Amino acid sequence: MTNKHKASSPKPPQILIDNNFSPLSIEIIKSLKKANHQAYLVGGCVRDSLVGMKAKDFDVSTNATPEEIRKIFRSSRIIGKRFRLVHVFSRNELIEVSTFRANTSNLKSTSEIVKDTDGKILRDNVWGNLEEDCVRRDFSINALYFDPTENILRDFHNGIEHIQKKILVSIGDPLIRFEEDPVRSLRAIRFSSKLNFKISHEIKEAIHEKGYLLANISNARLFDEFCKIFLSKEAFNNFNKLKSFGILRYLINTDEYKEKSFGLRLQHAALINTDNRIKSAQSITPGFLIAALLWPKLVDATKKDGVLNLSKFFRTMDLVIREQQELTAIPRKFHGYIKDIWSLQLKLETRLGHQPYKILNHPRFRAAYDFLLLREEAANDKQDIGAWWTEFQKVNRPRKIEMLQILRDSRKGPVEKKFGFLEELS
């Protein structure tokens, strides 16, 4: 951890000087400085630029209060109760502008800082200066302040050095900092995967000792963290890291599946699929990933002696989603999406009568088909149902009729409404 507060103004690396930062963020900084305030780009946009990544989130930090910021920018609004800040927006861009916060460790008492019994900060709107605000940041690599109008870089906690060494270091004692905001455990894991940085020993200990405090975080905030952690190019790595630190259970309502089990293979396949889709610029949705991560739990709750109880299967869907909802606030629009994917698995396997034609026109067909392929891969199934559907989508009407006839001829007697691959039911 780092406790250094001595001002440091190193010469900005050329990569920062040459960076094309958001024009709106630069205009905001210029306007604040024109009004005799300090203003800097801070956090992710500076950090990502320094490691050679494309900056996305352009946050501005200033000594102007929210009310002063609001007066300067007509297109703005003050938001938040826990931490008040200002959103400044244009037609197609929004910039978050925060006020420097005071170092609470130097304050004997204040009614503006409220903590719960575990030390988590519930409300903090005590303003400070640049040096104090720097102390309030979580990791040294996120405490770099850059003024692109004058090319001034402020580094109080050796953030540049830690970026060069590729290590994640806490500002202050991580045991205390993770009490103040338990989500820092998740952020540490996310940053280490995203940046390919090592996690310092002190942070590792803090995650192990304070990870249980994630149980006190709202399900809305944890859903936001779920998306940041898993809808990234590092979903698989993050899943394994969360599991190793024992805090996966605060994001996913899943059992501990053994190595090479169907449940773990399916979860791994879904995570790798998500990573690959992002890397190839394909669409992703949290609904699909949640459906895949929870599928083993749904199957385990409704199977008996190698057979899936269909009535119990459909009844249990809402229960499994509700249990996950207690952890992460899944938006209601995804509830039906998840259940459609699950329900269509039966029809995709049985392919009764003229159902395949109707299924092709179902709005969730493509997602359900992709899901079927993941299940088939995880179960090492050789029935080639996925290959059948791959062909059925592409061929003309006469060939579709022929495929259905071949399927009917291959069956002896009435087809039972049951489904499930051997390995996922065993």
C-alpha positions in Angstrom: 0.0 0.0 0.0 1.0 3.6 -0.4 0.6 6.5 2.0 2.8 9.1 0.3 1.1 12.5 -0.1 4.1 14.5 -1.3 3.1 16.4 -4.4 4.7 15.0 -7.6 4.5 16.6 -11.0 6.4 14.3 -13.3 6.8 15.2 -17.0 3.7 13.6 -18.7 4.6 10.7 -20.9 4.2 11.6 -24.6 1.4 9.1 -24.9 -0.7 11.4 -22.7 0.2 14.5 -24.5 -0.6 13.0 -27.9 -3.9 11.4 -26.7 -7.1 12.5 -28.3 -9.2 13.0 -25.2 -12.9 13.8 -25.3 -13.4 17.3 -26.7 -16.3 17.8 -24.2 -14.1 16.9 -21.3 -11.4 19.4 -22.4 -14.0 22.1 -22.9 -15.3 21.4 -19.3 -11.7 21.8 -17.9 -11.2 25.0 -19.8 -14.5 26.4 -18.5 -13.7 25.5 -14.9 -10.2 27.0 -15.1 -11.6 30.1 -16.7 -13.9 30.4 -13.6 -10.7 30.2 -11.4 -11.1 26.6 -10.4 -8.7 23.7 -10.7 -9.7 20.9 -13.0 -8.2 17.6 -14.2 -9.0 14.5 -16.1 -8.7 11.6 -13.5 -9.1 7.9 -13.2 -9.7 5.4 -16.0 -9.1 7.7 -19.0 -5.6 8.7 -17.7 -4.8 5.1 -16.6 -5.9 3.4 -19.8 -4.1 5.9 -21.9 -0.9 5.3 -20.1 -1.1 1.5 -20.6 -1.9 1.9 -24.3 -5.6 1.2 -24.2 -8.3 3.4 -25.8 -9.8 5.7 -23.1 -13.5 5.5 -22.7 -14.7 7.0 -19.5 -13.7 10.7 -19.2 -14.1 11.9 -15.6 -13.2 15.4 -14.5 -12.3 16.3 -10.9 -12.3 19.9 -9.6 -12.3 22.0 -6.5 -15.6 23.6 -7.6 -18.6 22.5 -5.6 -21.5 20.8 -7.3 -23.5 24.0 -7.1 -20.7 26.0 -8.6 -20.3 23.5 -11.4 -24.0 23.6 -12.1 -23.9 27.4 -12.5 -21.1 27.2 -15.1 -22.7 24.5 -17.3 -26.3 25.0 -18.4 -26.6 21.4 -19.7 -25.9 19.7 -16.4 -27.6 18.2 -13.3 -26.5 17.4 -9.8 -27.0 13.7 -9.0 -26.4 11.3 -6.0 -27.0 11.4 -2.3 -24.1 9.1 -1.1 -21.6 11.1 -3.3 -22.9 14.2 -4.9 -21.5 15.0 -8.3 -22.5 16.6 -11.6 -23.3 15.2 -15.0 -22.4 17.6 -17.8 -23.8 16.6 -21.1 -23.9 17.4 -24.8 -26.1 15.8 -27.5 -24.3 12.5 -27.5 -21.8 12.6 -24.6 -22.0 12.8 -20.8 -19.1 13.7 -18.6 -19.0 13.0 -14.8 -17.6 16.0 -12.8 -16.8 15.4 -9.2 -15.6 17.7 -6.5 -12.4 17.1 -4.6 -13.2 15.3 -1.4 -11.7 15.7 2.0 -9.4 13.1 3.7 -11.8 11.7 6.3 -8.9 10.4 8.4 -8.0 14.0 9.2 -11.5 14.9 10.3 -12.4 14.5 14.0 -16.1 14.5 13.4 -18.6 15.6 10.8 -22.2 15.1 10.2 -21.6 14.9 6.4 -19.7 11.5 6.6 -21.9 8.6 7.6 -20.6 5.1 8.1 -22.4 1.8 9.0 -21.3 -0.5 11.7 -19.0 -2.3 9.3 -17.2 0.9 8.3 -18.8 1.3 4.9 -19.3 5.0 3.9 -23.0 5.6 3.4 -22.7 9.3 2.7 -19.7 11.6 2.1 -20.1 15.1 0.9 -17.2 16.9 2.6 -15.1 18.8 0.1 -11.3 19.1 0.2 -8.3 19.9 -2.0 -6.5 18.0 -4.7 -4.0 16.2 -2.3 -6.9 15.1 0.0 -9.0 13.9 -3.0 -6.1 11.8 -4.1 -6.0 10.0 -0.8 -9.7 9.1 -1.2 -9.0 7.2 -4.5 -8.8 3.4 -4.3 -5.6 2.4 -6.1 -2.5 4.4 -7.0 -3.1 3.8 -10.8 -6.5 5.5 -10.5 -5.0 8.6 -8.7 -3.4 10.2 -11.6 -4.6 13.7 -12.5 -3.9 15.2 -15.9 -4.6 18.7 -17.2 -4.6 18.3 -21.0 -4.8 22.1 -21.5 -1.4 22.7 -20.0 0.0 19.1 -20.0 0.3 18.9 -16.2 0.4 15.5 -14.6 -0.1 15.1 -10.8 1.0 11.8 -9.2 1.0 11.6 -5.4 1.2 7.9 -4.9 3.7 6.6 -7.5 1.0 5.6 -9.9 3.3 5.9 -12.9 5.8 3.6 -11.2 3.2 1.0 -10.4 1.9 1.1 -14.0 5.4 0.5 -15.2 5.8 -2.4 -12.7 2.3 -3.7 -13.6 1.1 -4.0 -10.0 -2.1 -2.9 -8.3 -1.4 -1.1 -5.1 -3.9 0.3 -2.6 -3.8 3.9 -1.4 -3.9 3.6 2.4 -4.6 0.4 4.4 -6.7 -1.8 2.1 -8.3 -3.5 5.2 -9.8 -0.1 6.1 -10.4 1.0 2.5 -12.3 -2.2 1.7 -14.5 -1.6 4.8 -15.3 1.9 3.5 -16.4 0.4 0.1 -16.4 -3.4 -0.2 -16.9 -3.2 -3.9 -13.1 -2.4 -4.1 -12.5 -6.1 -3.8 -14.3 -6.6 -7.1 -12.6 -3.6 -8.7 -9.2 -4.9 -7.7 -9.9 -8.2 -9.5 -11.4 -6.5 -12.5 -8.4 -4.1 -13.0 -5.9 -6.8 -12.5 -7.5 -8.8 -15.3 -8.1 -5.9 -17.6 -4.6 -4.5 -17.3 -2.8 -7.8 -16.7 -1.4 -6.4 -13.5 -0.4 -8.4 -10.4 -2.4 -7.7 -7.2 -0.3 -6.7 -4.2 -0.1 -9.0 -1.2 -1.8 -6.4 1.0 -4.8 -6.2 -1.4 -5.0 -10.0 -1.6 -5.2 -10.3 2.2 -7.9 -7.5 2.3 -10.0 -9.4 -0.3 -9.8 -12.6 1.8 -10.6 -10.8 5.1 -13.2 -8.3 3.9 -14.8 -10.0 1.0 -17.8 -11.0 3.2 -18.8 -7.3 3.4 -20.1 -7.6 -0.2 -23.2 -9.1 1.3 -24.1 -5.6 2.5 -24.0 -4.0 -1.0 -27.2 -3.3 -2.8 -28.2 -5.8 -5.5 -28.6 -2.9 -8.0 -24.9 -1.9 -7.5 -23.8 -5.5 -7.7 -25.6 -6.0 -11.0 -23.7 -3.1 -12.3 -20.4 -4.7 -11.1 -21.6 -8.0 -12.6 -21.8 -6.4 -16.0 -18.4 -4.7 -15.7 -16.7 -7.9 -14.6 -18.3 -10.4 -17.0 -19.3 -8.4 -20.0 -15.7 -7.8 -20.8 -12.9 -9.6 -22.6 -11.8 -11.1 -19.2 -15.0 -12.9 -18.1 -13.3 -16.3 -17.8 -10.3 -14.9 -15.9 -12.5 -12.9 -13.6 -14.7 -15.9 -12.8 -11.7 -18.0 -11.8 -10.2 -15.1 -9.7 -13.5 -14.5 -7.9 -13.8 -18.2 -7.2 -10.2 -18.4 -5.8 -10.9 -15.5 -3.5 -14.2 -17.0 -2.3 -16.3 -14.1 -3.4 -18.0 -15.5 -6.5 -21.1 -16.3 -4.4 -21.9 -12.6 -4.0 -22.4 -12.2 -7.8 -23.7 -15.6 -8.9 -26.1 -18.0 -7.2 -24.2 -21.1 -8.2 -23.0 -24.3 -6.5 -19.3 -25.3 -6.3 -19.1 -27.6 -9.3 -16.2 -30.1 -9.5 -13.6 -29.9 -12.2 -14.8 -31.6 -15.5 -18.4 -31.6 -14.3 -21.1 -30.5 -16.8 -22.0 -27.5 -14.6 -18.5 -26.1 -14.5 -17.9 -26.9 -18.2 -21.1 -25.1 -19.2 -20.2 -22.0 -17.1 -16.7 -21.9 -18.6 -18.0 -22.3 -22.1 -20.4 -19.5 -21.6 -17.8 -17.2 -20.2 -15.3 -18.0 -23.0 -18.1 -17.5 -25.6 -18.8 -14.0 -24.1 -15.1 -13.1 -24.2 -14.8 -14.3 -27.9 -17.9 -12.4 -29.0 -16.6 -9.2 -27.5 -13.2 -9.7 -29.2 -14.9 -10.2 -32.5 -17.3 -7.2 -32.0 -20.4 -9.3 -31.8 -23.4 -8.4 -29.6 -23.6 -9.6 -26.0 -26.3 -9.4 -23.3 -26.2 -10.1 -19.5 -29.4 -12.1 -19.9 -27.8 -14.8 -22.0 -24.8 -15.1 -19.7 -27.0 -15.3 -16.6 -29.2 -17.9 -18.3 -26.1 -20.0 -18.9 -24.5 -19.5 -15.5 -27.8 -20.5 -13.7 -28.7 -23.4 -16.0 -26.9 -26.1 -14.0 -28.7 -25.0 -10.8 -32.0 -25.1 -12.6 -31.3 -28.6 -14.0 -30.0 -29.9 -10.6 -33.1 -28.7 -8.9 -35.5 -30.4 -11.3 -33.8 -33.7 -12.2 -34.2 -37.1 -10.5 -32.8 -40.4 -11.5 -31.4 -39.1 -14.7 -34.7 -37.6 -15.9 -35.9 -34.0 -15.9 -39.3 -33.4 -14.3 -40.8 -31.0 -16.8 -43.6 -29.5 -14.6 -41.0 -28.9 -11.9 -38.6 -27.5 -14.4 -41.0 -24.8 -15.6 -42.2 -24.1 -12.0 -38.6 -23.6 -10.8 -37.5 -21.1 -13.3 -39.0 -18.1 -11.4 -37.5 -19.4 -8.2 -33.9 -19.6 -9.6 -34.3 -16.1 -11.1 -35.6 -14.7 -7.8 -32.7 -16.2 -5.9 -30.2 -14.6 -8.3 -32.2 -11.4 -8.0 -31.4 -11.2 -4.3 -27.7 -10.9 -5.3 -27.9 -8.8 -8.5 -30.9 -6.8 -9.5 -31.6 -8.3 -12.9 -33.7 -5.8 -14.9 -37.2 -7.2 -15.5 -36.8 -7.1 -19.3 -34.3 -10.0 -18.9 -36.6 -12.2 -16.9 -38.7 -13.2 -19.9 -35.6 -13.4 -22.1 -33.9 -15.9 -19.7 -37.0 -18.1 -19.4 -37.6 -18.1 -23.2 -34.0 -19.4 -23.7 -34.6 -22.1 -21.1 -38.1 -23.1 -22.4 -37.0 -23.3 -26.0 -34.4 -26.0 -25.1 -37.2 -28.6 -24.9 -38.6 -27.7 -28.4 -35.1 -27.5 -29.9 -34.4 -31.1 -28.8 -37.8 -32.7 -29.5 -38.5 -31.0 -32.9 -42.1 -32.3 -32.9 -44.4 -31.9 -36.0 -44.2 -28.5 -37.6 -42.7 -26.9 -34.5 -39.3 -26.3 -36.1 -40.9 -23.8 -38.5 -42.4 -21.8 -35.6 -39.2 -21.9 -33.6 -37.3 -20.4 -36.4 -39.6 -17.3 -36.2 -39.4 -17.0 -32.4 -37.6 -13.8 -31.4 -35.4 -15.7 -29.0 -34.5 -18.5 -31.5 -31.0 -17.3 -32.1 -30.1 -17.0 -28.5 -31.7 -20.4 -27.7 -29.8 -22.0 -30.5 -26.5 -20.5 -29.3 -27.4 -21.8 -25.8 -28.1 -25.3 -27.2 -24.6 -25.4 -28.8 -23.0 -24.5 -25.5 -25.0 -27.2 -23.7 -24.0 -29.7 -26.4 -20.3 -28.8 -26.1 -20.3 -29.0 -22.3 -22.1 -32.3 -22.3 -19.9 -33.8 -25.0 -23.1 -34.9 -26.7 -22.8 -36.6 -30.1 -26.5 -36.6 -31.3 -25.7 -33.6 -33.5 -28.9 -31.7 -32.6 -27.0 -28.5 -32.9 -25.7 -29.4 -36.4 -29.3 -30.3 -37.4 -30.5 -26.8 -36.5 -27.5 -25.2 -38.1 -28.5 -26.8 -41.4 -32.2 -26.4 -40.9 -31.8 -22.6 -40.7 -29.9 -22.3 -44.0 -31.6 -24.7 -46.4 -34.6 -24.1 -48.6 -38.2 -25.2 -48.0 -38.0 -28.6 -49.9 -34.8 -29.5 -47.9 -36.5 -28.5 -44.6 -39.4 -30.8 -45.5 -37.0 -33.6 -46.3 -35.1 -33.1 -43.0 -38.3 -33.3 -41.0 -39.4 -36.5 -42.8 -36.0 -38.1 -42.2 -36.3 -37.2 -38.5 -39.9 -38.7 -38.3 -38.8 -41.9 -40.0 -35.8 -42.3 -37.6 -38.2 -42.4 -34.7 -40.1 -45.4 -33.5 -43.5 -44.7 -31.9 -44.6 -41.5 -30.3 -42.0 -39.0 -29.2 -41.9 -38.2 -25.5 -41.7 -34.6 -24.3 -38.5 -35.0 -22.5 -35.1 -33.5 -22.9 -31.6 -33.1 -21.5 -28.2 -34.5 -22.5 -26.9 -37.5 -20.7 -24.1 -35.8 -18.9 -26.2 -32.8 -17.7 -28.7 -35.2 -16.2 -26.3 -37.7 -14.6 
